[in-house]
Amino acid sequence: MKIRKISIIHIFLIAFMMICSQYEIYSQEADSSRVVKPGLFVGLSFGPSQTYIENGGVLSVSNLVSNKQTSFGGLVEVGYFFSNNFGLSSGIGFVSYNSQLTLAAYENKFNTTDSENEAYERRVSGVDIKEVQKIGFLSVPFCINIRLPLSKSIGFFLQPGINMAVTLNKKYTSSGTFTFKGYYPAYNVLLENLPAYGFPSNINSFSGGEMKIKPVNFNAVATAGFDFFVQKNIQIGIAATYSKSLSNISAYTSPEKFQLSSDVNQINSFMGGSSKASVESLGLTIMVRYYLKPGF
């Protein structure tokens, strides 16, 4: 399930109508001596997001469901407005993406050998499988700032850009109920429900570790909302922010056949069998800026 972008579309439509109805009046009636012309600024942005980690095309797995989860992020920024309407900004912050993947049932088999070097077919089945993925990035955005004033103090702003995301953490935890069987073709026998020999049935398994994520990734980011000058040099704002990775974030080498589990308490991450992994988020941003130097 992908995050819907309808909220941002609504913001753009509302903003467009407000600008059309108010901008002309403002430009004719505003006292230009009271219009703030900001220059250099520092700022802080933070807020919650609904995040999603997509694991696309996982081999030997069907009906995998990924659910969005809430996470929080923040950013310290610095920028400069060259005019009332246009500026540039960058900064440093932290953003996390969380997602829960569920799989109702799983079946797979592969050829291997036992402790006595006997060849056999290992059959694995599982139910109620869950995986929680958490990825944290150090973010360095490079953004264009576009501001359209609606009154002396209130404005609509749009902030598109590119975010360089440096991977900081990449953990996953998994659980499920698994059954392991062994078919020996040389003897035409199927071994099952023999935990002492490595073939337990309906055993609760738990596993976790680190996923393989590229050290540096790039995301497209867009923020749109409204700001308000509470004082000449202090501005607050509220906006919707959307972000999506521009390429595959996974550092796994795609296997010919993905094995989710081969033994008790050994569950591999779904991302290991994914043909492409990406991150996506849609959230609310609260912004506070302080202008250090008047513009021209």
Secondary structure, 3 states (H helix, E strand, C coil): CCCCCHHHHHHHHHHHHHHHHHHHHHHHHCCHHHCCCEEEEEEEEEEEEEEEEEEECCCCCCCCEEEEEEEEEEEEEEEEECCCCEEEEEEEEEEEEEEEEEEEEEEEEEEEECCCCCEEEEEEEEEEEEEEEEEEEEEEEEEEEEEEECCCCEEEEEEEEEEEEEEEEEEEEEEEEEEEEEEECCCCEEECCEHHHCECCCEEEEEEEECCECCEEEEEEEEEEEEEEEECCEEEEEEEEEEEECCCCECCCCCCCCCCEEECCEECCHHHHCCEEEEEEEEEEEEEEEEEEECC
